[in-house]
């Protein structure tokens, strides 16, 4: 038995296009995956309701929080050195990439 046809008002016939940066597209696509929704459904929900389903972030172990705080202090010192000397300390790019990767992994649940 075939699925009943949708009424004219229920059909998704109109298309809305917009331009965005690749990073923005990736964030939206990941959020849709986390919500177990298609990209289309997720975006439509965001646009029409102004809200989107958000997965609650896991709580940090106090030890993890302390380590993140220490890493942040070290990054702050490296940035201070950058501003004082005008030269990028070699450890700054590597450390910031590691921290960014870790934080994005925690947010995305990866």
N, CA, C and O atoms as CSV, one atom per row, in Angstrom:
chain,resi,resn,atom,element,x,y,z
A,1,UNK,N,N,0.850,-1.176,0.000
A,1,UNK,CA,C,0.000,0.000,0.000
A,1,UNK,C,C,0.894,1.237,0.000
A,1,UNK,O,O,1.841,1.329,0.781
A,2,UNK,N,N,0.595,2.161,-0.858
A,2,UNK,CA,C,1.403,3.383,-0.992
A,2,UNK,C,C,1.066,4.371,0.116
A,2,UNK,O,O,-0.017,4.351,0.700
A,3,UNK,N,N,2.020,5.214,0.372
A,3,UNK,CA,C,1.823,6.270,1.368
A,3,UNK,C,C,0.835,7.286,0.810
A,3,UNK,O,O,0.897,7.611,-0.376
A,4,UNK,N,N,-0.082,7.797,1.645
A,4,UNK,CA,C,-1.037,8.801,1.151
A,4,UNK,C,C,-0.292,10.075,0.717
A,4,UNK,O,O,0.716,10.440,1.322
A,5,UNK,N,N,-0.780,10.732,-0.305
A,5,UNK,CA,C,-0.149,11.963,-0.766
A,5,UNK,C,C,-0.432,13.082,0.222
A,5,UNK,O,O,-1.477,13.115,0.871
A,6,UNK,N,N,0.508,13.980,0.317
A,6,UNK,CA,C,0.359,15.124,1.216
A,6,UNK,C,C,-0.516,16.179,0.554
A,6,UNK,O,O,-0.552,16.305,-0.670
A,7,UNK,N,N,-1.215,16.927,1.389
A,7,UNK,CA,C,-2.004,18.042,0.882
A,7,UNK,C,C,-1.081,19.150,0.380
A,7,UNK,O,O,0.108,19.174,0.699
A,8,UNK,N,N,-1.625,20.038,-0.384
A,8,UNK,CA,C,-0.826,21.117,-0.983
A,8,UNK,C,C,-0.088,21.946,0.067
A,8,UNK,O,O,1.051,22.355,-0.162
A,9,UNK,N,N,-0.718,22.197,1.209
A,9,UNK,CA,C,-0.089,23.014,2.252
A,9,UNK,C,C,0.995,22.254,3.025
A,9,UNK,O,O,1.820,22.872,3.697
A,10,UNK,N,N,0.998,20.941,2.934
A,10,UNK,CA,C,1.980,20.132,3.665
A,10,UNK,C,C,3.215,19.790,2.839
A,10,UNK,O,O,4.188,19.260,3.375
A,11,UNK,N,N,3.190,20.081,1.558
A,11,UNK,CA,C,4.315,19.749,0.698
A,11,UNK,C,C,5.452,20.752,0.880
A,11,UNK,O,O,5.225,21.957,0.993
A,12,UNK,N,N,6.663,20.236,0.906
A,12,UNK,CA,C,7.843,21.092,0.997
A,12,UNK,C,C,8.302,21.412,-0.425
A,12,UNK,O,O,9.137,20.711,-0.997
A,13,UNK,N,N,7.745,22.476,-0.976
A,13,UNK,CA,C,7.991,22.775,-2.380
A,13,UNK,C,C,8.875,23.997,-2.596
A,13,UNK,O,O,9.412,24.181,-3.688
A,14,UNK,N,N,9.033,24.824,-1.587
A,14,UNK,CA,C,9.809,26.060,-1.737
A,14,UNK,C,C,11.228,25.852,-1.220
A,14,UNK,O,O,11.456,25.124,-0.254
A,15,UNK,N,N,12.170,26.505,-1.883
A,15,UNK,CA,C,13.571,26.359,-1.493
A,15,UNK,C,C,14.133,27.724,-1.098
A,15,UNK,O,O,13.904,28.727,-1.775
A,16,UNK,N,N,14.862,27.739,-0.004
A,16,UNK,CA,C,15.537,28.950,0.472
A,16,UNK,C,C,17.030,28.685,0.420
A,16,UNK,O,O,17.503,27.696,0.979
A,17,UNK,N,N,17.770,29.543,-0.236
A,17,UNK,CA,C,19.223,29.368,-0.340
A,17,UNK,C,C,19.904,30.515,0.379
A,17,UNK,O,O,19.424,31.648,0.356
A,18,UNK,N,N,21.011,30.219,1.008
A,18,UNK,CA,C,21.814,31.267,1.637
A,18,UNK,C,C,23.280,30.867,1.534
A,18,UNK,O,O,23.606,29.694,1.350
A,19,UNK,N,N,24.136,31.835,1.652
A,19,UNK,CA,C,25.573,31.585,1.589
A,19,UNK,C,C,26.147,31.690,2.994
A,19,UNK,O,O,25.706,32.499,3.811
A,20,UNK,N,N,27.131,30.861,3.246
A,20,UNK,CA,C,27.800,30.886,4.546
A,20,UNK,C,C,29.219,30.391,4.380
A,20,UNK,O,O,29.586,29.818,3.355
A,21,UNK,N,N,29.996,30.623,5.399
A,21,UNK,CA,C,31.378,30.146,5.397
A,21,UNK,C,C,31.387,28.630,5.614
A,21,UNK,O,O,30.465,28.082,6.218
A,22,UNK,N,N,32.423,27.959,5.123
A,22,UNK,CA,C,32.495,26.501,5.326
A,22,UNK,C,C,32.418,26.101,6.794
A,22,UNK,O,O,31.787,25.098,7.129
A,23,UNK,N,N,33.049,26.868,7.667
A,23,UNK,CA,C,33.015,26.537,9.093
A,23,UNK,C,C,31.604,26.656,9.658
A,23,UNK,O,O,31.204,25.858,10.506
A,24,UNK,N,N,30.849,27.650,9.193
A,24,UNK,CA,C,29.472,27.805,9.663
A,24,UNK,C,C,28.613,26.624,9.203
A,24,UNK,O,O,27.818,26.080,9.970
A,25,UNK,N,N,28.789,26.241,7.938
A,25,UNK,CA,C,28.047,25.099,7.397
A,25,UNK,C,C,28.360,23.836,8.189
A,25,UNK,O,O,27.463,23.059,8.516
A,26,UNK,N,N,29.634,23.638,8.492
A,26,UNK,CA,C,30.046,22.456,9.240
A,26,UNK,C,C,29.418,22.445,10.631
A,26,UNK,O,O,28.970,21.397,11.098
A,27,UNK,N,N,29.381,23.591,11.294
A,27,UNK,CA,C,28.762,23.672,12.631
A,27,UNK,C,C,27.285,23.301,12.571
A,27,UNK,O,O,26.795,22.555,13.419
A,28,UNK,N,N,26.578,23.818,11.572
A,28,UNK,CA,C,25.151,23.525,11.454
A,28,UNK,C,C,24.939,22.053,11.122
A,28,UNK,O,O,24.050,21.409,11.680
A,29,UNK,N,N,25.751,21.524,10.216
A,29,UNK,CA,C,25.622,20.111,9.842
A,29,UNK,C,C,25.884,19.197,11.038
A,29,UNK,O,O,25.169,18.216,11.242
A,30,UNK,N,N,26.910,19.520,11.829
A,30,UNK,CA,C,27.207,18.716,13.029
A,30,UNK,C,C,26.075,18.798,14.039
A,30,UNK,O,O,25.696,17.793,14.640
A,31,UNK,N,N,25.534,20.001,14.223
A,31,UNK,CA,C,24.425,20.169,15.176
A,31,UNK,C,C,23.214,19.355,14.735
A,31,UNK,O,O,22.530,18.761,15.568
A,32,UNK,N,N,22.946,19.323,13.441
A,32,UNK,CA,C,21.824,18.532,12.925
A,32,UNK,C,C,22.059,17.049,13.171
A,32,UNK,O,O,21.135,16.322,13.536
A,33,UNK,N,N,23.295,16.600,12.972
A,33,UNK,CA,C,23.613,15.194,13.225
A,33,UNK,C,C,23.426,14.857,14.693
A,33,UNK,O,O,22.878,13.806,15.025
A,34,UNK,N,N,23.881,15.750,15.583
A,34,UNK,CA,C,23.742,15.511,17.024
A,34,UNK,C,C,22.285,15.443,17.438
A,34,UNK,O,O,21.933,14.721,18.370
A,35,UNK,N,N,21.423,16.205,16.738
A,35,UNK,CA,C,19.992,16.209,17.056
A,35,UNK,C,C,19.257,15.082,16.331
A,35,UNK,O,O,18.037,14.960,16.445
A,36,UNK,N,N,20.002,14.256,15.582
A,36,UNK,CA,C,19.408,13.178,14.789
A,36,UNK,C,C,18.327,13.705,13.843
A,36,UNK,O,O,17.246,13.129,13.725
A,37,UNK,N,N,18.650,14.814,13.174
A,37,UNK,CA,C,17.728,15.432,12.230
A,37,UNK,C,C,18.440,15.630,10.903
A,37,UNK,O,O,19.667,15.719,10.845
A,38,UNK,N,N,17.653,15.696,9.841
A,38,UNK,CA,C,18.253,16.039,8.555
A,38,UNK,C,C,18.674,17.511,8.618
A,38,UNK,O,O,18.161,18.284,9.427
A,39,UNK,N,N,19.601,17.872,7.764
A,39,UNK,CA,C,20.055,19.263,7.718
A,39,UNK,C,C,18.884,20.187,7.406
A,39,UNK,O,O,18.768,21.267,7.985
A,40,UNK,N,N,18.034,19.769,6.506
A,40,UNK,CA,C,16.867,20.564,6.122
A,40,UNK,C,C,15.908,20.766,7.295
A,40,UNK,O,O,15.493,21.888,7.585
A,41,UNK,N,N,15.562,19.663,7.965
A,41,UNK,CA,C,14.632,19.754,9.098
A,41,UNK,C,C,15.207,20.615,10.220
A,41,UNK,O,O,14.504,21.441,10.801
A,42,UNK,N,N,16.482,20.416,10.517
A,42,UNK,CA,C,17.131,21.161,11.593
A,42,UNK,C,C,17.139,22.658,11.281
A,42,UNK,O,O,16.797,23.479,12.132
A,43,UNK,N,N,17.531,23.002,10.055
A,43,UNK,CA,C,17.606,24.412,9.672
A,43,UNK,C,C,16.225,25.044,9.670
A,43,UNK,O,O,16.059,26.176,10.124
A,44,UNK,N,N,15.236,24.324,9.165
A,44,UNK,CA,C,13.868,24.844,9.147
A,44,UNK,C,C,13.387,25.106,10.577
A,44,UNK,O,O,12.778,26.142,10.844
A,45,UNK,N,N,13.654,24.186,11.485
A,45,UNK,CA,C,13.267,24.373,12.882
A,45,UNK,C,C,13.946,25.599,13.486
A,45,UNK,O,O,13.319,26.379,14.202
A,46,UNK,N,N,15.235,25.759,13.188
A,46,UNK,CA,C,15.966,26.924,13.711
A,46,UNK,C,C,15.372,28.223,13.182
A,46,UNK,O,O,15.177,29.174,13.940
A,47,UNK,N,N,15.089,28.266,11.893
A,47,UNK,CA,C,14.581,29.496,11.291
A,47,UNK,C,C,13.172,29.838,11.752
A,47,UNK,O,O,12.868,31.004,12.002
A,48,UNK,N,N,12.324,28.851,11.866
A,48,UNK,CA,C,10.920,29.123,12.194
A,48,UNK,C,C,10.661,29.315,13.687
A,48,UNK,O,O,9.799,30.106,14.070
A,49,UNK,N,N,11.395,28.602,14.521
A,49,UNK,CA,C,11.123,28.699,15.954
A,49,UNK,C,C,12.123,29.585,16.682
A,49,UNK,O,O,11.860,30.046,17.793
A,50,UNK,N,N,13.265,29.820,16.055
A,50,UNK,CA,C,14.299,30.615,16.717
A,50,UNK,C,C,15.098,29.797,17.715
A,50,UNK,O,O,16.004,30.317,18.366
A,51,UNK,N,N,14.766,28.521,17.837
A,51,UNK,CA,C,15.499,27.641,18.744
A,51,UNK,C,C,15.798,26.344,18.016
A,51,UNK,O,O,15.207,26.032,16.982
A,52,UNK,N,N,16.712,25.616,18.573
A,52,UNK,CA,C,17.067,24.325,18.001
A,52,UNK,C,C,17.345,23.361,19.146
A,52,UNK,O,O,17.749,23.786,20.228
A,53,UNK,N,N,17.136,22.080,18.921
A,53,UNK,CA,C,17.454,21.117,19.984
A,53,UNK,C,C,18.948,21.131,20.257
A,53,UNK,O,O,19.759,21.062,19.334
A,54,UNK,N,N,19.297,21.219,21.504
A,54,UNK,CA,C,20.699,21.262,21.901
A,54,UNK,C,C,20.948,20.150,22.897
A,54,UNK,O,O,20.202,19.976,23.861
A,55,UNK,N,N,21.990,19.416,22.654
A,55,UNK,CA,C,22.359,18.359,23.584
A,55,UNK,C,C,23.071,18.988,24.772
A,55,UNK,O,O,23.939,19.844,24.596
A,56,UNK,N,N,22.715,18.577,25.961
A,56,UNK,CA,C,23.335,19.130,27.152
A,56,UNK,C,C,24.786,18.667,27.236
A,56,UNK,O,O,25.096,17.491,27.044
A,57,UNK,N,N,25.655,19.615,27.524
A,57,UNK,CA,C,27.074,19.310,27.601
A,57,UNK,C,C,27.356,18.518,28.876
A,57,UNK,O,O,26.771,18.768,29.930
A,58,UNK,N,N,28.257,17.569,28.749
A,58,UNK,CA,C,28.589,16.750,29.910
A,58,UNK,C,C,29.343,17.579,30.955
A,58,UNK,O,O,30.016,18.554,30.622
A,59,UNK,N,N,29.222,17.185,32.188
A,59,UNK,CA,C,29.916,17.899,33.251
A,59,UNK,C,C,31.376,17.475,33.278
A,59,UNK,O,O,31.719,16.349,32.919
A,60,UNK,N,N,32.224,18.394,33.707
A,60,UNK,CA,C,33.653,18.135,33.766
A,60,UNK,C,C,34.038,17.510,35.098
A,60,UNK,O,O,33.508,17.859,36.153
A,61,UNK,N,N,34.935,16.616,35.019
A,61,UNK,CA,C,35.595,16.087,36.199
A,61,UNK,C,C,36.441,17.239,36.757
A,61,UNK,O,O,37.076,17.949,35.978
A,62,UNK,N,N,36.471,17.447,38.078
A,62,UNK,CA,C,37.263,18.546,38.641
A,62,UNK,C,C,38.731,18.512,38.197
A,62,UNK,O,O,39.347,19.564,38.028
A,63,UNK,N,N,39.287,17.330,38.010
A,63,UNK,CA,C,40.680,17.228,37.561
A,63,UNK,C,C,40.830,17.755,36.134
A,63,UNK,O,O,41.805,18.437,35.818
A,64,UNK,N,N,39.859,17.433,35.276
A,64,UNK,CA,C,39.888,17.929,33.896
A,64,UNK,C,C,39.768,19.449,33.902
A,64,UNK,O,O,40.485,20.136,33.174
A,65,UNK,N,N,38.870,19.965,34.715
A,65,UNK,CA,C,38.700,21.415,34.818
A,65,UNK,C,C,40.009,22.075,35.245
A,65,UNK,O,O,40.402,23.094,34.678
A,66,UNK,N,N,40.684,21.502,36.238
A,66,UNK,CA,C,41.944,22.064,36.716
A,66,UNK,C,C,43.011,22.037,35.622
A,66,UNK,O,O,43.772,22.993,35.473
A,67,UNK,N,N,43.068,20.950,34.863
A,67,UNK,CA,C,44.048,20.870,33.774
A,67,UNK,C,C,43.749,21.903,32.690
A,67,UNK,O,O,44.667,22.532,32.162
A,68,UNK,N,N,42.476,22.081,32.356
A,68,UNK,CA,C,42.107,23.102,31.375
A,68,UNK,C,C,42.478,24.499,31.869
A,68,UNK,O,O,42.941,25.334,31.092
A,69,UNK,N,N,42.276,24.748,33.150
A,69,UNK,CA,C,42.640,26.042,33.723
A,69,UNK,C,C,44.142,26.279,33.594
A,69,UNK,O,O,44.574,27.375,33.238
A,70,UNK,N,N,44.929,25.257,33.882
A,70,UNK,CA,C,46.389,25.380,33.775
A,70,UNK,C,C,46.830,25.622,32.334
A,70,UNK,O,O,47.714,26.438,32.072
A,71,UNK,N,N,46.201,24.900,31.400
A,71,UNK,CA,C,46.522,25.097,29.987
A,71,UNK,C,C,46.177,26.524,29.569
A,71,UNK,O,O,46.933,27.165,28.840
A,72,UNK,N,N,45.040,27.009,30.031
A,72,UNK,CA,C,44.641,28.378,29.721
A,72,UNK,C,C,45.642,29.395,30.238
A,72,UNK,O,O,45.929,30.382,29.561
A,73,UNK,N,N,46.169,29.167,31.417
A,73,UNK,CA,C,47.176,30.066,31.978
A,73,UNK,C,C,48.427,30.061,31.104
A,73,UNK,O,O,48.992,31.117,30.818
A,74,UNK,N,N,48.862,28.868,30.677
A,74,UNK,CA,C,50.044,28.778,29.820
A,74,UNK,C,C,49.816,29.469,28.483
A,74,UNK,O,O,50.701,30.164,27.983
A,75,UNK,N,N,48.633,29.281,27.900
A,75,UNK,CA,C,48.328,29.963,26.646
A,75,UNK,C,C,48.327,31.476,26.835
A,75,UNK,O,O,48.825,32.217,25.988
A,76,UNK,N,N,47.770,31.921,27.939
A,76,UNK,CA,C,47.747,33.350,28.223
A,76,UNK,C,C,49.167,33.912,28.322
A,76,UNK,O,O,49.435,35.004,27.819
A,77,UNK,N,N,50.062,33.190,28.953
A,77,UNK,CA,C,51.452,33.628,29.061
A,77,UNK,C,C,52.121,33.676,27.686
A,77,UNK,O,O,52.886,34.599,27.404
A,78,UNK,N,N,51.839,32.695,26.834
A,78,UNK,CA,C,52.428,32.683,25.492
A,78,UNK,C,C,51.910,33.857,24.659
A,78,UNK,O,O,52.667,34.472,23.908
A,79,UNK,N,N,50.629,34.164,24.792
A,79,UNK,CA,C,50.068,35.306,24.070
A,79,UNK,C,C,50.670,36.603,24.601
A,79,UNK,O,O,50.951,37.520,23.829
A,80,UNK,N,N,50.866,36.681,25.898
A,80,UNK,CA,C,51.510,37.862,26.487
A,80,UNK,C,C,52.915,38.041,25.907
A,80,UNK,O,O,53.329,39.157,25.595
A,81,UNK,N,N,53.641,36.926,25.766
A,81,UNK,CA,C,54.975,36.982,25.168
A,81,UNK,C,C,54.893,37.468,23.722
A,81,UNK,O,O,55.730,38.253,23.276
A,82,UNK,N,N,53.894,37.004,23.004
A,82,UNK,CA,C,53.693,37.437,21.620
A,82,UNK,C,C,53.495,38.947,21.546
A,82,UNK,O,O,54.100,39.615,20.708
A,83,UNK,N,N,52.652,39.479,22.415
A,83,UNK,CA,C,52.387,40.913,22.413
A,83,UNK,C,C,53.617,41.716,22.838
A,83,UNK,O,O,53.857,42.809,22.325
A,84,UNK,N,N,54.381,41.180,23.763
A,84,UNK,CA,C,55.562,41.906,24.264
A,84,UNK,C,C,56.696,41.928,23.250
A,84,UNK,O,O,57.376,42.944,23.111
A,85,UNK,N,N,56.912,40.821,22.536
A,85,UNK,CA,C,58.060,40.728,21.633
A,85,UNK,C,C,57.697,40.929,20.170
A,85,UNK,O,O,58.560,41.269,19.360
A,86,UNK,N,N,56.446,40.727,19.827
A,86,UNK,CA,C,56.033,40.816,18.431
A,86,UNK,C,C,56.350,39.558,17.641
A,86,UNK,O,O,56.078,39.495,16.443
A,87,UNK,N,N,56.920,38.561,18.296
A,87,UNK,CA,C,57.241,37.281,17.643
A,87,UNK,C,C,56.334,36.193,18.215
A,87,UNK,O,O,56.030,36.165,19.408
A,88,UNK,N,N,55.914,35.301,17.323
A,88,UNK,CA,C,55.039,34.206,17.766
A,88,UNK,C,C,55.886,33.128,18.419
A,88,UNK,O,O,56.766,32.562,17.770
A,89,UNK,N,N,55.639,32.831,19.697
A,89,UNK,CA,C,56.369,31.747,20.342
A,89,UNK,C,C,56.019,30.421,19.662
A,89,UNK,O,O,54.850,30.185,19.359
A,90,UNK,N,N,56.997,29.558,19.416
A,90,UNK,CA,C,56.730,28.318,18.690
A,90,UNK,C,C,55.691,27.426,19.367
A,90,UNK,O,O,54.977,26.692,18.683
A,91,UNK,N,N,55.595,27.474,20.666
A,91,UNK,CA,C,54.651,26.611,21.367
A,91,UNK,C,C,53.211,27.109,21.280
A,91,UNK,O,O,52.278,26.362,21.576
A,92,UNK,N,N,53.024,28.368,20.876
A,92,UNK,CA,C,51.675,28.944,20.885
A,92,UNK,C,C,50.746,28.287,19.868
A,92,UNK,O,O,49.630,27.903,20.217
A,93,UNK,N,N,51.177,28.152,18.637
A,93,UNK,CA,C,50.304,27.580,17.603
A,93,UNK,C,C,49.942,26.138,17.934
A,93,UNK,O,O,48.784,25.741,17.810
A,94,UNK,N,N,50.922,25.361,18.352
A,94,UNK,CA,C,50.672,23.948,18.662
A,94,UNK,C,C,49.731,23.810,19.858
A,94,UNK,O,O,48.779,23.031,19.824
A,95,UNK,N,N,50.006,24.571,20.908
A,95,UNK,CA,C,49.187,24.476,22.121
A,95,UNK,C,C,47.756,24.938,21.860
A,95,UNK,O,O,46.804,24.318,22.335
A,96,UNK,N,N,47.605,26.026,21.106
A,96,UNK,CA,C,46.251,26.510,20.851
A,96,UNK,C,C,45.470,25.527,19.982
A,96,UNK,O,O,44.262,25.372,20.165
A,97,UNK,N,N,46.139,24.862,19.039
A,97,UNK,CA,C,45.458,23.856,18.202
A,97,UNK,C,C,44.995,22.673,19.045
A,97,UNK,O,O,43.900,22.151,18.836
A,98,UNK,N,N,45.819,22.252,19.988
A,98,UNK,CA,C,45.452,21.132,20.860
A,98,UNK,C,C,44.256,21.502,21.734
A,98,UNK,O,O,43.318,20.720,21.882
A,99,UNK,N,N,44.300,22.690,22.303
A,99,UNK,CA,C,43.204,23.126,23.169
A,99,UNK,C,C,41.910,23.275,22.369
A,99,UNK,O,O,40.843,22.858,22.819
A,100,UNK,N,N,42.013,23.871,21.185
A,100,UNK,CA,C,40.822,24.036,20.348
A,100,UNK,C,C,40.223,22.679,19.987
A,100,UNK,O,O,39.008,22.494,20.055
A,101,UNK,N,N,41.058,21.753,19.613
A,101,UNK,CA,C,40.592,20.416,19.254
A,101,UNK,C,C,39.907,19.744,20.446
A,101,UNK,O,O,38.855,19.124,20.293
A,102,UNK,N,N,40.498,19.867,21.616
A,102,UNK,CA,C,39.934,19.259,22.818
A,102,UNK,C,C,38.570,19.873,23.143
A,102,UNK,O,O,37.609,19.154,23.414
A,103,UNK,N,N,38.495,21.191,23.113
A,103,UNK,CA,C,37.249,21.858,23.469
A,103,UNK,C,C,36.143,21.552,22.461
A,103,UNK,O,O,35.003,21.295,22.847
A,104,UNK,N,N,36.479,21.579,21.167
A,104,UNK,CA,C,35.484,21.233,20.162
A,104,UNK,C,C,35.031,19.785,20.317
A,104,UNK,O,O,33.858,19.474,20.110
A,105,UNK,N,N,35.951,18.907,20.678
A,105,UNK,CA,C,35.583,17.517,20.920
A,105,UNK,C,C,34.638,17.390,22.102
A,105,UNK,O,O,33.702,16.592,22.067
A,106,UNK,N,N,34.875,18.165,23.142
A,106,UNK,CA,C,33.985,18.128,24.309
A,106,UNK,C,C,32.600,18.673,23.950
A,106,UNK,O,O,31.581,18.130,24.379
A,107,UNK,N,N,32.573,19.747,23.162
A,107,UNK,CA,C,31.291,20.353,22.790
A,107,UNK,C,C,30.528,19.436,21.850
A,107,UNK,O,O,29.326,19.227,22.015
A,108,UNK,N,N,31.226,18.894,20.870
A,108,UNK,CA,C,30.562,18.052,19.874
A,108,UNK,C,C,30.325,16.639,20.363
A,108,UNK,O,O,29.607,15.876,19.715
A,109,UNK,N,N,30.908,16.276,21.484
A,109,UNK,CA,C,30.745,14.927,22.014
A,109,UNK,C,C,31.542,13.895,21.231
A,109,UNK,O,O,31.247,12.700,21.267
A,110,UNK,N,N,32.547,14.375,20.530
A,110,UNK,CA,C,33.342,13.457,19.706
A,110,UNK,C,C,34.362,12.706,20.513
A,110,UNK,O,O,35.109,11.896,19.965
